Amino acid sequence: MTLYSIRSFDKSVDATSFRCGQPVLDEYIRRYASQDVRRNVARVFLATPEEDFRRLAGFFTLSAGSVNCSALPEALAKNLPRYPVPVALIGRLGVASEFQGKGLGSMLLVDACKKVAHASAVLAVAGIVVDAKDAAAKAFYTHFGFQTLAGEHARLLLPATAFRV
Ligand SMILES: CC(C)(COP(=O)(O)OP(=O)(O)OC[C@H]1O[C@@H](n2cnc3c(N)ncnc32)[C@H](O)[C@@H]1OP(=O)(O)O)[C@@H](O)C(=O)NCCC(=O)NCCS
């Protein structure tokens, strides 16, 4: 079984041959991730196999965001104020094709939830939002309990009650 290290964006990791099946994500990690980190638009986390610290196996990004209360599932909305509520955003998440289907995607998602849970002790969020690129990505997130937001077919939310420490 492959073991992975997950750490903050690091230019020594080689993203040039990274392909996850979504060219827009490949392009992002190769060309734009480092400037997003520099400009404080996103934090980017990289997974590398423990035996090769320079090979990119997967990544995800975290940013702050907000959603309209009207888009939230009824059960959650009824306990919240009627103005936009703060959330954490997993803007992008991808696993290199050769590493897919072996648990790395779930490991990245769990790691992202843990990071948000820790951060939420000092910066409140009502949940974690993801933007699913296609039906397969949507199925992946719903498998972990994410719920579709009303009127936003590509956006899903995991309420804070599901991951709070
Ligand atoms: C979606 C993606 C991240 C999944 O990564 P992965 O490493 O293959 O996923 P895992 O092996 O950890 O699978 C985790 C679980 O999700 C399930 N799963 C994975 N892809 C799924 C899909 N498309 N539909 C439904 N379930 C899915 C697996 O069956 C597995 O369930 P189990 O733990 O009960 O067996 C990966 O396929 C990917 O990078 N795709 C392209 C980019 C993308 O779509 N990113 C997400 C949206 S931005």
The ligand as a Gaussian input file, in Angstrom:
#p B3LYP/6-31G(d) Opt

LIG

0 1
 C      -12.822000      12.299000      -7.926000
 C      -11.408000      11.845000      -7.508000
 C      -10.755000      12.937000      -6.692000
 C      -11.512000      10.566000      -6.681000
 O      -10.215000      10.195000      -6.230000
 P       -9.824000       8.662000      -5.970000
 O       -8.470000       8.627000      -5.360000
 O       -9.998000       7.892000      -7.213000
 O      -10.951000       8.243000      -4.922000
 P      -10.869000       7.101000      -3.827000
 O      -10.101000       5.941000      -4.368000
 O      -10.391000       7.681000      -2.549000
 O      -12.395000       6.729000      -3.672000
 C      -13.050000       7.092000      -2.485000
 C      -14.433000       6.595000      -2.484000
 O      -15.182000       7.386000      -3.391000
 C      -15.808000       6.541000      -4.309000
 N      -15.735000       7.202000      -5.598000
 C      -14.636000       7.590000      -6.253000
 N      -14.985000       8.174000      -7.436000
 C      -16.344000       8.097000      -7.461000
 C      -17.314000       8.477000      -8.385000
 N      -16.978000       9.075000      -9.530000
 N      -18.607000       8.250000      -8.094000
 C      -18.975000       7.674000      -6.929000
 N      -18.105000       7.281000      -6.011000
 C      -16.808000       7.488000      -6.277000
 C      -15.027000       5.244000      -4.323000
 O      -15.852000       4.152000      -4.671000
 C      -14.579000       5.147000      -2.906000
 O      -15.588000       4.596000      -2.078000
 P      -15.255000       3.516000      -0.934000
 O      -14.243000       4.180000      -0.041000
 O      -16.573000       3.297000      -0.275000
 O      -14.713000       2.362000      -1.668000
 C      -10.529000      11.510000      -8.756000
 O      -11.215000      10.561000      -9.555000
 C      -10.189000      12.716000      -9.615000
 O       -9.188000      13.386000      -9.369000
 N      -10.994000      12.985000     -10.670000
 C      -10.735000      14.079000     -11.588000
 C      -10.841000      15.458000     -10.938000
 C      -12.148000      15.703000     -10.227000
 O      -13.218000      15.340000     -10.727000
 N      -12.047000      16.331000      -9.035000
 C      -13.184000      16.552000      -8.131000
 C      -13.987000      17.750000      -8.411000
 S      -13.188000      19.265000      -8.601000

